[in-house]
Amino acid sequence: EIDDFGLAASLAVLARDHERLAGGRLKISLETNGDLRVLPPTAASHVYRIVQEGLTNINKHAHAAQARVDLGFRPEASAPTSSKRRWLTLTIENDGCGAADSGIVAEGNGFGLIGMRERVMALGGQLDIIDLGDRGFKLHAMIPFEVSARLVQ
């Protein structure tokens, strides 16, 4: 699906599928920033699977009404604007119960969270798992990404 339609379109379908799976109890907003087609196929596949697992966890555990997926490129904060170094950032958050209330281990030791962390690490990035208590749960990944010279702004 990613090869045929691209990562952004595939994630949009995934979000709508999870909304349907939740039976109208969950609204998912998907925000993308930048041309995700520049991601290598392996990276795009990892990102898709991370989002898939994140939304599955929200449906299974969070009892959330709202979820947000934000994916895009950001310049490296310490680099000059001409740098080819960028970060692919991914945030998945919800307004449901936090990890302690939902049965998810806050340290990220649930099997789904372990898989997400391994995928982010395989891409050279870092995954932060943030328990917001009664305000929800947030995953934030930062993945380094080199862009070609024609893509540097």
Contacts in CASP RR format, 6 or more apart in sequence:
PFRMAT RR
TARGET T0000
AUTHOR 0000-0000-0000
METHOD contacts of the structure
MODEL  1
EIDDFGLAASLAVLARDHERLAGGRLKISLETNGDLRVLPPTAASHVYRI
VQEGLTNINKHAHAAQARVDLGFRPEASAPTSSKRRWLTLTIENDGCGAA
DSGIVAEGNGFGLIGMRERVMALGGQLDIIDLGDRGFKLHAMIPFEVSAR
LVQ
1 10 0 8 1.000
1 13 0 8 1.000
2 10 0 8 1.000
2 41 0 8 1.000
2 44 0 8 1.000
2 45 0 8 1.000
2 48 0 8 1.000
3 41 0 8 1.000
5 13 0 8 1.000
6 36 0 8 1.000
6 37 0 8 1.000
6 44 0 8 1.000
7 36 0 8 1.000
7 37 0 8 1.000
7 39 0 8 1.000
7 44 0 8 1.000
7 47 0 8 1.000
7 48 0 8 1.000
8 32 0 8 1.000
8 36 0 8 1.000
10 48 0 8 1.000
11 30 0 8 1.000
11 32 0 8 1.000
11 48 0 8 1.000
11 51 0 8 1.000
11 69 0 8 1.000
11 71 0 8 1.000
12 30 0 8 1.000
14 48 0 8 1.000
14 51 0 8 1.000
14 52 0 8 1.000
14 55 0 8 1.000
15 28 0 8 1.000
15 30 0 8 1.000
15 55 0 8 1.000
15 69 0 8 1.000
16 28 0 8 1.000
18 26 0 8 1.000
18 28 0 8 1.000
18 55 0 8 1.000
18 56 0 8 1.000
18 58 0 8 1.000
18 59 0 8 1.000
19 26 0 8 1.000
19 27 0 8 1.000
19 28 0 8 1.000
21 59 0 8 1.000
22 59 0 8 1.000
25 65 0 8 1.000
26 58 0 8 1.000
26 59 0 8 1.000
26 64 0 8 1.000
26 65 0 8 1.000
26 66 0 8 1.000
26 67 0 8 1.000
27 65 0 8 1.000
27 66 0 8 1.000
27 67 0 8 1.000
28 55 0 8 1.000
28 66 0 8 1.000
28 67 0 8 1.000
28 68 0 8 1.000
28 69 0 8 1.000
29 66 0 8 1.000
29 67 0 8 1.000
29 68 0 8 1.000
29 69 0 8 1.000
30 68 0 8 1.000
30 69 0 8 1.000
30 71 0 8 1.000
31 68 0 8 1.000
31 69 0 8 1.000
31 70 0 8 1.000
31 71 0 8 1.000
32 70 0 8 1.000
32 71 0 8 1.000
32 72 0 8 1.000
33 70 0 8 1.000
33 71 0 8 1.000
33 72 0 8 1.000
33 73 0 8 1.000
33 74 0 8 1.000
34 72 0 8 1.000
34 73 0 8 1.000
35 151 0 8 1.000
36 44 0 8 1.000
36 71 0 8 1.000
36 72 0 8 1.000
38 147 0 8 1.000
38 148 0 8 1.000
38 151 0 8 1.000
39 47 0 8 1.000
39 88 0 8 1.000
39 145 0 8 1.000
43 88 0 8 1.000
43 123 0 8 1.000
43 143 0 8 1.000
43 145 0 8 1.000
46 119 0 8 1.000
46 120 0 8 1.000
46 122 0 8 1.000
46 123 0 8 1.000
47 71 0 8 1.000
47 88 0 8 1.000
47 90 0 8 1.000
49 119 0 8 1.000
50 90 0 8 1.000
50 92 0 8 1.000
50 116 0 8 1.000
50 119 0 8 1.000
50 120 0 8 1.000
50 141 0 8 1.000
51 69 0 8 1.000
51 71 0 8 1.000
51 90 0 8 1.000
51 92 0 8 1.000
53 112 0 8 1.000
53 115 0 8 1.000
53 116 0 8 1.000
54 92 0 8 1.000
54 112 0 8 1.000
54 116 0 8 1.000
54 139 0 8 1.000
55 67 0 8 1.000
55 69 0 8 1.000
55 92 0 8 1.000
57 104 0 8 1.000
57 112 0 8 1.000
57 113 0 8 1.000
58 64 0 8 1.000
58 67 0 8 1.000
58 92 0 8 1.000
58 94 0 8 1.000
58 96 0 8 1.000
58 137 0 8 1.000
61 97 0 8 1.000
61 102 0 8 1.000
61 103 0 8 1.000
61 104 0 8 1.000
62 94 0 8 1.000
62 96 0 8 1.000
62 97 0 8 1.000
62 98 0 8 1.000
62 102 0 8 1.000
62 136 0 8 1.000
62 137 0 8 1.000
63 96 0 8 1.000
63 97 0 8 1.000
63 102 0 8 1.000
64 94 0 8 1.000
64 95 0 8 1.000
64 96 0 8 1.000
64 97 0 8 1.000
64 136 0 8 1.000
65 95 0 8 1.000
65 96 0 8 1.000
66 94 0 8 1.000
66 95 0 8 1.000
67 92 0 8 1.000
67 93 0 8 1.000
67 94 0 8 1.000
67 95 0 8 1.000
68 91 0 8 1.000
68 92 0 8 1.000
68 93 0 8 1.000
68 94 0 8 1.000
69 90 0 8 1.000
69 91 0 8 1.000
69 92 0 8 1.000
70 89 0 8 1.000
70 90 0 8 1.000
70 91 0 8 1.000
71 88 0 8 1.000
71 89 0 8 1.000
71 90 0 8 1.000
71 91 0 8 1.000
72 88 0 8 1.000
72 89 0 8 1.000
72 90 0 8 1.000
73 86 0 8 1.000
73 87 0 8 1.000
73 88 0 8 1.000
73 89 0 8 1.000
73 145 0 8 1.000
73 147 0 8 1.000
74 86 0 8 1.000
74 87 0 8 1.000
74 89 0 8 1.000
75 81 0 8 1.000
75 83 0 8 1.000
75 85 0 8 1.000
75 86 0 8 1.000
75 87 0 8 1.000
76 83 0 8 1.000
76 85 0 8 1.000
76 86 0 8 1.000
76 87 0 8 1.000
79 85 0 8 1.000
81 153 0 8 1.000
82 152 0 8 1.000
83 152 0 8 1.000
84 146 0 8 1.000
84 147 0 8 1.000
84 148 0 8 1.000
84 149 0 8 1.000
84 152 0 8 1.000
85 144 0 8 1.000
85 145 0 8 1.000
85 146 0 8 1.000
86 144 0 8 1.000
86 145 0 8 1.000
86 146 0 8 1.000
86 147 0 8 1.000
87 142 0 8 1.000
87 143 0 8 1.000
87 144 0 8 1.000
87 145 0 8 1.000
88 123 0 8 1.000
88 141 0 8 1.000
88 142 0 8 1.000
88 143 0 8 1.000
88 144 0 8 1.000
88 145 0 8 1.000
89 140 0 8 1.000
89 141 0 8 1.000
89 142 0 8 1.000
89 143 0 8 1.000
90 139 0 8 1.000
90 140 0 8 1.000
90 141 0 8 1.000
90 143 0 8 1.000
91 138 0 8 1.000
91 139 0 8 1.000
91 140 0 8 1.000
91 141 0 8 1.000
92 138 0 8 1.000
92 139 0 8 1.000
93 132 0 8 1.000
93 136 0 8 1.000
93 137 0 8 1.000
93 138 0 8 1.000
93 139 0 8 1.000
94 136 0 8 1.000
94 137 0 8 1.000
94 138 0 8 1.000
95 135 0 8 1.000
95 136 0 8 1.000
96 102 0 8 1.000
96 135 0 8 1.000
96 136 0 8 1.000
96 137 0 8 1.000
97 133 0 8 1.000
97 134 0 8 1.000
97 136 0 8 1.000
97 137 0 8 1.000
98 104 0 8 1.000
98 131 0 8 1.000
98 132 0 8 1.000
98 133 0 8 1.000
98 134 0 8 1.000
98 135 0 8 1.000
98 136 0 8 1.000
98 137 0 8 1.000
99 105 0 8 1.000
99 106 0 8 1.000
99 108 0 8 1.000
99 129 0 8 1.000
99 131 0 8 1.000
99 133 0 8 1.000
99 137 0 8 1.000
100 106 0 8 1.000
100 131 0 8 1.000
100 133 0 8 1.000
101 133 0 8 1.000
101 134 0 8 1.000
102 137 0 8 1.000
104 110 0 8 1.000
104 113 0 8 1.000
104 137 0 8 1.000
105 113 0 8 1.000
106 129 0 8 1.000
106 131 0 8 1.000
107 129 0 8 1.000
108 114 0 8 1.000
108 117 0 8 1.000
108 129 0 8 1.000
113 129 0 8 1.000
116 127 0 8 1.000
116 139 0 8 1.000
116 141 0 8 1.000
117 127 0 8 1.000
117 129 0 8 1.000
120 126 0 8 1.000
120 127 0 8 1.000
120 141 0 8 1.000
120 143 0 8 1.000
121 127 0 8 1.000
123 143 0 8 1.000
124 143 0 8 1.000
124 144 0 8 1.000
125 141 0 8 1.000
125 142 0 8 1.000
125 143 0 8 1.000
125 144 0 8 1.000
126 141 0 8 1.000
126 142 0 8 1.000
127 139 0 8 1.000
127 140 0 8 1.000
127 141 0 8 1.000
128 139 0 8 1.000
128 140 0 8 1.000
128 141 0 8 1.000
129 138 0 8 1.000
129 139 0 8 1.000
130 137 0 8 1.000
130 138 0 8 1.000
130 139 0 8 1.000
130 140 0 8 1.000
131 137 0 8 1.000
132 138 0 8 1.000
END
